[in-house]
Amino acid sequence: MLIGIVVVAVVIVIAFMSSYNGFVSEEENVNQSYSQIQNQLQRRMDLIPNLVNTVKGYAAHEEKVIKDISDARAQLAGAESPASQAKANDQLSGALNRLLAVSENYPDLKANQNFTQLMDELAGTENRIAVARRDYNNEVASYNKKVKRFPGAIVANAFGFHEKEYFQAAAGADKAPTVDFNSDKK
């Protein structure tokens, strides 16, 4: 009888240890995926000053667009949570879209090799960001399911594993930004 109780206790301890280790692994997967988003956002932030400086040479009077990019870039650099990064990322994307619209007014700029190369790198980075966001959200979904499911929920609550936040687009991100350069002119 005592041996049976000891065996059951050992099995329960092993199950809890296994579940705990699973949570640790899943949480690390989420953290690793989140760091990939941050890496790609940093890559884009590093490209932007070069792109802006290239545009400045051709479009010196487009100061508002350049200032909006600078402000949005600073906001993204200071964002710390997935939600605040997603919001700042959407603002930066909108500002970059306005910059691209400005570039349409300057055929020489569009033909500039540096500008073209930077735009290609930016497009590649945008794709990497999208992939990193998808991968992160997949890891979060897997982790959150484990946190919510029984018996994992017991272990999660006992050891302080909580649901993770998805990297979501800000409200209104599903609508294309309006580009209007005549509103400031008198």
ZAMARGU-4260 file (C-alpha; in steps of 0.2 Angstrom, whole numbers, plus 5000, padded with zeros to 4 digits):
<rodrens>
0) 5000/5000/5000 | 5014/5012/5005 | 5023/5008/4989 | 5008/5012/4979 | 5006/5029/4987
5) 5024/5033/4984 | 5023/5028/4966 | 5007/5039/4963 | 5016/5053/4972 | 5031/5051/4961
10) 5021/5051/4945 | 5012/5067/4951 | 5028/5076/4955 | 5035/5070/4938 | 5019/5076/4929
15) 5021/5093/4938 | 5039/5095/4933 | 5036/5090/4915 | 5022/5103/4914 | 5032/5116/4923
20) 5047/5113/4911 | 5035/5114/4896 | 5029/5131/4902 | 5047/5137/4903 | 5050/5131/4886
25) 5035/5139/4878 | 5038/5155/4887 | 5056/5155/4880 | 5049/5152/4863 | 5037/5167/4865
30) 5052/5178/4871 | 5063/5172/4856 | 5049/5176/4844 | 5046/5193/4852 | 5065/5197/4850
35) 5064/5193/4832 | 5050/5207/4830 | 5061/5219/4839 | 5076/5214/4828 | 5066/5218/4812
40) 5059/5234/4819 | 5077/5239/4824 | 5082/5235/4806 | 5069/5246/4799 | 5073/5260/4811
45) 5091/5259/4806 | 5086/5261/4787 | 5074/5275/4790 | 5087/5289/4793 | 5096/5285/4777
50) 5080/5285/4767 | 5074/5301/4775 | 5091/5309/4771 | 5090/5303/4753 | 5073/5311/4751
55) 5078/5327/4760 | 5090/5331/4746 | 5076/5330/4733 | 5061/5336/4743 | 5068/5349/4756
60) 5051/5357/4757 | 5042/5341/4763 | 5047/5345/4781 | 5031/5339/4789 | 5032/5321/4782
65) 5050/5320/4787 | 5046/5326/4805 | 5031/5314/4806 | 5043/5300/4802 | 5056/5306/4815
70) 5042/5307/4828 | 5035/5290/4824 | 5052/5282/4824 | 5056/5290/4841 | 5039/5283/4848
75) 5043/5266/4842 | 5060/5266/4850 | 5052/5270/4866 | 5038/5258/4865 | 5040/5243/4877
80) 5025/5232/4877 | 5019/5222/4861 | 5003/5234/4861 | 5013/5250/4862 | 5025/5243/4849
85) 5011/5238/4837 | 5003/5256/4839 | 5020/5265/4836 | 5024/5253/4822 | 5007/5257/4813
90) 5011/5276/4815 | 5028/5274/4808 | 5021/5264/4793 | 5008/5277/4790 | 5022/5290/4790
95) 5032/5280/4778 | 5017/5278/4766 | 5016/5297/4766 | 5035/5298/4762 | 5032/5286/4748
100) 5018/5297/4741 | 5030/5312/4742 | 5043/5302/4732 | 5030/5300/4718 | 5032/5319/4715
105) 5051/5318/4712 | 5055/5307/4697 | 5074/5310/4699 | 5072/5304/4717 | 5063/5288/4711
110) 5077/5285/4699 | 5091/5288/4712 | 5100/5272/4715 | 5102/5275/4734 | 5083/5278/4736
115) 5079/5262/4725 | 5091/5252/4736 | 5084/5258/4752 | 5066/5256/4746 | 5070/5238/4742
120) 5078/5235/4759 | 5063/5243/4767 | 5051/5232/4758 | 5061/5217/4763 | 5061/5222/4781
125) 5042/5225/4781 | 5040/5207/4775 | 5052/5201/4789 | 5042/5211/4801 | 5026/5203/4795
130) 5033/5185/4796 | 5041/5189/4814 | 5024/5195/4820 | 5015/5180/4813 | 5028/5168/4821
135) 5027/5178/4838 | 5008/5177/4838 | 5008/5158/4834 | 5020/5155/4849 | 5009/5166/4860
140) 4993/5156/4854 | 5002/5140/4858 | 5008/5146/4875 | 4991/5154/4880 | 4982/5137/4876
145) 4994/5128/4887 | 4991/5141/4901 | 4972/5139/4899 | 4970/5120/4897 | 4968/5108/4911
150) 4979/5102/4920 | 4992/5115/4914 | 4981/5129/4921 | 4984/5122/4938 | 5003/5123/4936
155) 5002/5139/4927 | 4993/5147/4941 | 5004/5139/4954 | 5020/5145/4946 | 5014/5162/4940
160) 5013/5159/4921 | 5001/5171/4914 | 4994/5173/4896 | 5005/5183/4884 | 4999/5198/4874
165) 4997/5196/4855 | 5006/5209/4843 | 4991/5216/4836 | 4988/5231/4824 | 4981/5247/4832
170) 4963/5251/4830 | 4960/5258/4812 | 4975/5250/4805 | 4964/5241/4793 | 4960/5258/4784
175) 4973/5265/4772 | 4980/5282/4778 | 4974/5297/4769 | 4988/5307/4760 | 4984/5325/4758
180) 4998/5337/4755 | 4987/5352/4751 | 4979/5354/4768 | 4994/5364/4775 | 4995/5376/4760
185) 4986/5392/4760
</rodrens>
